[in-house]
């Protein structure tokens, strides 16, 4: 491929274990690892924090101040930029299946079909979903949670006595996301498709045609685009109008002979970081379809899938990691 390259601007990192997630805590890069550790790669000596000693990290979420990890030890642990790890809850060995954070500090997690939320004052409430829960997302307005499960999504107000609102569609719903303006709720499904609802009238949206499962979603900073993995390109759906993607075709960015595994929109402008199952990372600009290579393993080098991507809040650095434990930090000019 003939893309210009930023590979010389990337600092390589040996994480030592599969990278589950990447995040920036303020200006500090952090990697959640499958072996239960949180790694802080630094210009000096790296720091490894044993968030889940002897266990594995299953799910993660970050609000830019802390990296919260849920493990197969049944514990939720919040690690800050200083390396301080604080246990939030212990579910007595039951696996943490899903996790989400709200901007005000509230946290939601699931164990089996039970969903719990803790508000920013520490009050905890629970709700039993119709079936096992795989996806959680706080709504953008109010203290409300979107819960993905079999046959649809439940919208739950923890502080209200009323039963949760149901968004129904047959099948197994996995991840869930809410548009930045709060108008749309979308899920990934066990089938190679996405499903969505327009909340104003409950109208359905079915986004299909993927050759693989979609497990990575990212909204543009203005909420006009939703980037998705699961194809040999990043599929980007339009959401700028009232109709959202209904009746409109998506865009394709970063077309290659390898499936996209992770996507991450730049926090300020219409640039996408795209990670692939063969270890490549590209930057793609929506305005003119320009592409820049960040990582393209050569013969004999690591070619395991990109499993984590995260931008720094100012968009000057990009952190990535792979299934084999290779990682890197891109510094943009």
Helices and strands as residue ranges (DSSP letters): E 4-5, G 7-9, E 10-14, E 19-25, E 28-33, E 37-40, E 47-50, E 57-62, E 66-71, E 75-80, E 85-90, E 98-101, E 107-111, E 114-118, E 124-128, E 135-138, E 145-156, E 165-178, E 184-189, E 194-198, E 203-207, E 217-219, E 225-228, E 234-238, E 251-253, E 260-265, E 271-276, E 281-285, E 291-295, E 306-311, E 317-322, E 326-331
